[in-house]
Amino acid sequence: LVPTYKAVETIGINDVAFLVVGLLAARLAERQTRSDVRLIAATQSLASLRALHERIVESIRSGVVTTDLQGRIFTFNAAAEEITGYKAADVRGQDASILFGDLHDHIGDSMQAAETGEPSPRFESDCLTPDGLRLRLGFSIFPLFAESGETTGLVVTFQDLTQVRALEEISRRQDRLAAVGRVAASIAHEIRNPLAAMRGSIQVLRSEVDGDSSQAELMEIILRESDRLNRIITDYLTYARPRASALASVDVGDLLRETFTLLRHSDEMRDEHRLEADLPETPVVAFADGAQLKQVFWNLSRNALHAMPEGGMLNVELKRETSRRLRIVFTDTGQGMTPEQVERLFEPFSSTTGGTGLGLSIVYQIIREHGGTINVRSREGQGTTITIELPSSKMPEVRL
């Protein structure tokens, strides 16, 4: 009987042990399940927070770039892509100085401002897009802190100030042009009157000498050069006191075709020159002065040919940008210009081809009076592209 009792006792103890183990396992499993649920919830919450953060950053219209302390790019938002033309996937891990230039001094100033609680100083710098277009950007830099307070990186924000600075330059240029125009008009009138008297006197003398004499030859030179001087004066007066525009609906494509036809039969054209026109078959109508637009197209085309003394191609493209705007693009394969030459291109008496320097000033003036814009992109040795945008068939906006 004793062994039987001990066996029963042992079995009972084992059952209790198994029961306790089962209860503990169930409790642990329950706790594990609760922990898993909390972990999943925390993970989902973190993912939602990260997604919200990314949506906020992507929706900001300013460029936002984060870097580590070595300046390597970590994030690059959609606005940064749109402004600079670079893709986030292409610049991630690259040094920010490749895009924005040396920021070392500005980073130091920003870190010092953060330590003293002052606003981050703003600064401006140039940036080149992948296709070589120069942008003017306004920057702010802020340190990026971890929860421990340790600086882990930088936040760089920027805005595109290119158009703002261009408008400011246009305003300054217009002031300069107005002042020069007044002086030019005054000088031109003072010269034209005695020039007319001189030319008339030479014509009288010319009629009294033998046509084959050396004196007659010299008089012909004087008459020819006085005519050239008179044309220069006419350019000055045209620039200083332009005639009122006779606005009407004109087909810009027809004006370009007529200009190229004249150009092909002009002395400016050489065998080495090629002209190409990418023009739509349907009319592209603008509310403009047709004669003035032809003058614009003629001056731009002649300048392009002069920039290609050894030959090359001039291409003009016309297309409607929107229902209210059209675009005309002149592209040549000529010598190109330096940034300094581009900046002064439309200033009077500034010439890259040895002329009077008024042709492109008149071009600029006409386009502005038509409510349009004209922009130049050029690199030395790589040709020039001039883009004109004009209102289409509606009245142009008044530009102050």
C-alpha positions in Angstrom: 0.0 0.0 0.0 2.8 2.4 0.8 4.3 2.4 -2.7 0.8 2.9 -4.2 0.3 5.9 -2.0 3.6 7.4 -2.9 2.9 6.9 -6.6 -0.4 8.7 -6.2 1.3 11.5 -4.3 3.9 11.9 -7.0 1.3 12.0 -9.7 -0.6 14.7 -7.8 2.5 16.9 -7.4 3.3 16.5 -11.1 -0.2 17.5 -12.0 0.0 20.6 -9.9 3.3 21.5 -11.4 2.0 21.1 -14.9 -1.0 23.2 -14.0 1.3 25.9 -12.6 3.5 25.8 -15.6 0.4 26.0 -17.9 -0.9 29.0 -15.9 2.5 30.8 -16.1 2.8 30.0 -19.8 -0.7 31.4 -20.4 0.1 34.5 -18.5 3.4 35.0 -20.3 1.7 34.4 -23.6 -1.0 37.0 -22.7 1.7 39.5 -21.7 3.6 38.7 -24.9 0.5 39.3 -26.9 -0.1 42.6 -25.2 3.5 43.6 -25.8 3.2 42.7 -29.4 0.0 44.7 -29.8 1.6 47.7 -28.1 4.7 47.3 -30.3 2.6 47.1 -33.4 0.6 50.1 -32.3 3.8 52.0 -31.5 5.3 51.0 -34.9 2.1 52.1 -36.7 2.1 55.4 -34.8 5.7 56.0 -35.7 5.1 55.2 -39.3 2.1 57.5 -39.3 4.1 60.3 -37.7 6.9 59.8 -40.2 4.5 59.8 -43.1 2.9 63.0 -41.8 6.3 64.6 -41.4 7.2 63.6 -44.9 4.0 65.0 -46.3 4.5 68.3 -44.5 8.1 68.6 -45.7 7.0 67.7 -49.3 4.2 70.2 -49.2 6.5 73.1 -48.3 7.1 75.4 -51.3 10.6 76.2 -50.2 13.5 73.9 -50.9 14.3 71.8 -47.7 17.5 69.8 -47.5 18.8 67.9 -44.5 22.5 66.9 -44.3 24.7 65.1 -41.8 27.5 67.0 -40.0 29.8 66.3 -43.0 27.4 68.0 -45.4 26.2 64.9 -47.1 22.6 65.2 -48.3 20.1 63.0 -46.5 16.7 64.3 -47.6 15.8 66.6 -50.6 12.1 67.6 -50.8 10.0 68.1 -53.9 10.4 71.9 -53.9 14.1 71.5 -53.9 13.8 69.2 -56.9 11.6 71.7 -58.7 13.8 74.7 -58.0 17.2 73.2 -58.8 16.3 70.6 -61.4 18.1 67.8 -59.5 16.4 64.6 -58.4 16.5 63.5 -54.8 17.7 60.0 -55.8 20.6 61.5 -57.7 21.9 63.9 -55.0 21.2 61.8 -51.8 24.6 61.1 -50.2 26.3 63.8 -52.3 28.1 66.7 -50.7 25.8 69.8 -50.6 28.6 72.0 -51.8 28.4 70.3 -55.2 25.0 72.0 -55.6 25.2 75.1 -53.5 28.9 75.9 -53.4 31.0 76.4 -50.2 28.6 76.9 -47.3 31.3 76.5 -44.5 31.3 80.1 -43.4 27.5 80.4 -43.5 27.2 77.2 -41.5 29.5 78.6 -38.8 27.4 81.8 -38.6 24.2 79.8 -38.3 25.6 77.5 -35.6 26.8 80.6 -33.6 23.3 82.2 -34.0 21.7 79.0 -32.7 23.9 79.0 -29.6 23.1 82.6 -28.7 19.3 82.2 -29.6 19.5 84.7 -32.5 17.6 84.2 -35.8 19.6 82.3 -38.4 21.2 84.8 -40.8 20.0 84.7 -44.4 22.3 84.8 -47.3 22.2 84.5 -51.1 24.3 82.4 -53.4 24.2 81.2 -57.0 23.4 77.6 -58.1 23.7 76.0 -61.5 21.0 73.7 -62.7 21.9 70.4 -64.5 21.5 72.2 -67.9 23.7 75.1 -66.8 21.1 77.7 -66.0 22.2 80.0 -63.2 19.8 80.5 -60.3 19.9 83.1 -57.5 18.9 81.4 -54.2 18.2 82.8 -50.8 19.3 80.4 -47.9 18.8 79.8 -44.2 20.6 77.1 -42.3 19.6 75.6 -39.0 21.2 72.9 -36.8 19.4 69.6 -36.5 19.2 68.3 -32.9 18.6 64.8 -31.5 16.4 64.3 -28.3 19.6 64.3 -26.3 20.3 67.8 -27.5 23.3 66.7 -29.6 23.7 68.3 -33.0 23.3 65.5 -35.6 23.0 67.5 -38.8 21.8 70.6 -40.6 18.5 71.8 -42.2 19.0 74.0 -45.3 16.0 75.9 -46.6 16.1 78.0 -49.7 13.9 80.0 -52.1 14.4 80.9 -55.8 15.1 84.6 -56.0 16.1 84.6 -59.6 13.0 86.3 -61.0 12.9 88.8 -58.1 16.5 89.8 -58.7 15.9 89.9 -62.4 12.9 92.3 -61.9 15.1 94.5 -59.7 17.8 94.6 -62.4 15.1 95.4 -65.1 14.0 98.4 -63.0 17.6 99.6 -62.6 18.2 99.1 -66.3 15.1 101.0 -67.3 16.2 103.9 -65.2 19.6 103.9 -66.9 18.1 103.5 -70.3 15.7 106.4 -69.8 18.6 108.7 -68.7 20.8 107.7 -71.7 17.9 108.0 -74.0 17.3 111.6 -73.1 21.0 112.4 -73.6 21.1 110.6 -76.9 18.0 112.4 -78.3 19.6 115.8 -77.4 22.9 115.0 -79.0 21.3 113.5 -82.1 19.3 116.6 -82.8 22.4 118.8 -82.3 24.3 116.7 -84.8 21.6 116.1 -87.4 21.0 119.8 -88.3 24.7 120.7 -89.1 25.1 117.3 -90.8 22.2 118.1 -93.2 23.8 121.4 -94.0 27.2 119.8 -94.7 25.6 117.1 -96.9 23.7 119.7 -98.9 26.8 121.7 -99.4 28.8 118.7 -100.6 26.1 117.8 -103.1 26.2 121.3 -104.6 30.0 121.1 -104.9 29.8 117.6 -106.3 27.7 118.8 -109.2 30.3 121.4 -110.1 33.3 119.1 -110.4 34.4 116.6 -112.9 32.9 113.2 -112.2 36.2 111.4 -112.7 38.4 113.6 -110.5 39.9 112.7 -107.2 37.8 115.5 -105.7 34.6 113.9 -106.8 35.7 110.6 -105.3 36.4 112.3 -102.0 33.0 114.0 -102.1 31.3 110.6 -102.7 33.1 109.2 -99.6 31.8 112.2 -97.6 28.2 111.7 -98.8 28.4 108.0 -98.1 29.7 108.4 -94.6 27.3 111.2 -93.9 24.5 108.9 -94.8 25.9 106.3 -92.4 26.1 108.9 -89.7 22.5 109.9 -90.4 21.4 106.2 -90.0 23.2 106.1 -86.6 21.4 109.3 -85.5 18.1 107.8 -86.7 18.8 104.7 -84.5 19.5 107.0 -81.5 16.2 108.9 -82.1 14.3 105.7 -82.6 15.6 104.4 -79.3 15.2 107.7 -77.4 11.7 108.6 -78.8 10.1 105.5 -80.2 7.0 106.0 -82.4 3.6 105.0 -81.0 2.8 101.3 -81.7 0.1 100.6 -84.2 -1.4 97.5 -82.5 -3.4 94.9 -84.5 -3.8 91.2 -84.7 -0.8 89.8 -86.6 0.3 86.3 -87.5 3.7 86.0 -85.9 4.6 83.0 -88.0 4.2 85.1 -91.2 6.4 87.8 -89.8 9.1 85.3 -89.0 8.9 83.8 -92.5 9.1 87.2 -94.1 12.1 88.1 -92.0 14.0 84.9 -92.9 13.2 85.5 -96.6 14.7 88.9 -96.4 17.7 87.5 -94.5 18.4 84.9 -97.1 18.7 87.6 -99.7 20.7 90.0 -97.6 24.4 90.8 -97.5 24.5 89.3 -93.9 24.0 85.8 -95.3 26.9 83.6 -96.3 27.1 80.2 -97.8 28.2 78.7 -94.5 25.1 80.0 -92.7 22.0 77.8 -92.3 18.6 79.0 -91.3 15.9 76.7 -89.9 12.4 77.7 -88.8 10.2 75.5 -86.7 6.8 77.3 -87.2 3.3 75.9 -86.8 1.1 75.6 -90.0 -1.8 77.2 -88.2 -1.7 81.0 -87.5 -0.2 82.1 -84.1 -1.8 85.5 -83.5 -0.5 88.3 -81.3 -1.9 91.7 -80.7 1.1 93.7 -81.7 2.7 96.2 -84.1 3.8 94.0 -87.0 6.5 96.4 -88.3 8.1 96.7 -84.8 8.1 92.9 -84.4 9.8 92.5 -87.8 12.4 95.0 -86.6 12.9 92.8 -83.5 13.2 89.6 -85.5 15.6 91.3 -88.0 17.9 92.7 -85.4 18.1 89.4 -83.5 18.7 87.4 -86.7 21.4 89.8 -87.9 23.1 89.7 -84.5 23.1 85.9 -84.6 24.7 85.8 -88.1 27.4 88.3 -86.9 28.1 85.9 -84.0 28.8 83.1 -86.5 31.5 84.6 -88.8 32.8 81.2 -89.8 29.2 79.9 -90.4 26.7 78.0 -88.3 23.0 77.5 -87.8 20.3 79.9 -86.7 17.1 78.3 -85.6 13.8 80.0 -84.7 11.0 78.2 -83.0 7.4 79.6 -82.5 4.8 78.0 -80.2 1.9 78.9 -78.1 2.8 78.5 -74.4 -0.8 79.0 -73.1 -4.0 80.4 -74.4 -2.7 83.9 -73.6 1.0 83.7 -74.2 3.3 82.7 -77.1 7.0 82.0 -77.2 9.6 82.7 -79.9 13.1 81.2 -79.4 16.1 82.2 -81.4 19.1 79.8 -81.1 22.5 80.2 -82.8 25.6 78.1 -82.8 27.9 81.1 -82.6 30.6 82.4 -80.4 28.4 82.9 -77.3 29.0 85.5 -74.6 30.4 85.8 -71.2 28.1 86.4 -68.2 29.2 90.1 -68.2 28.3 90.5 -71.8 24.9 88.9 -71.3 24.2 91.3 -68.4 25.0 94.3 -70.5 23.5 93.0 -73.8 20.4 95.3 -73.9 22.1 98.4 -72.6 22.6 101.2 -75.2 26.0 101.6 -76.8 26.9 98.1 -75.7 27.8 96.0 -78.7 29.5 92.6 -79.1 29.7 92.9 -82.9 31.1 96.4 -83.4 27.9 98.2 -84.2 26.3 101.2 -82.5 25.0 99.0 -79.7 21.4 100.3 -80.1 19.9 97.5 -82.1 19.3 95.2 -79.1 18.3 98.1 -76.9 15.5 98.9 -79.3 14.6 95.2 -79.3 14.3 95.2 -75.6 12.3 98.4 -75.6 9.8 97.1 -78.2 9.2 93.8 -76.4 8.7 95.5 -73.1 6.2 98.0 -74.6 4.3 95.0 -76.0 3.9 93.6 -72.5 6.4 90.8 -73.2 9.6 89.5 -71.8 13.0 88.7 -73.4 15.6 86.4 -71.8 19.1 85.4 -72.8 21.1 82.2 -72.1 24.6 82.0 -73.5 27.9 80.4 -72.9 31.2 81.5 -74.4 31.9 79.2 -77.3 28.6 77.4 -77.1 26.1 79.7 -78.8 23.2 81.8 -77.6 19.5 81.3 -77.0 17.1 84.3 -76.8 13.6 83.6 -75.7 10.7 86.1 -76.2 7.3 85.7 -74.6 4.4 87.9 -75.8 0.7 88.2 -75.1 -1.3 86.4 -77.8 -4.4 87.9 -79.3 -5.4 90.0 -76.3 -4.4 93.4 -75.3 -0.9 93.4 -73.6 -0.7 94.1 -69.9 0.5 97.6 -69.0 4.0 97.5 -67.5 5.0 100.3 -65.2 
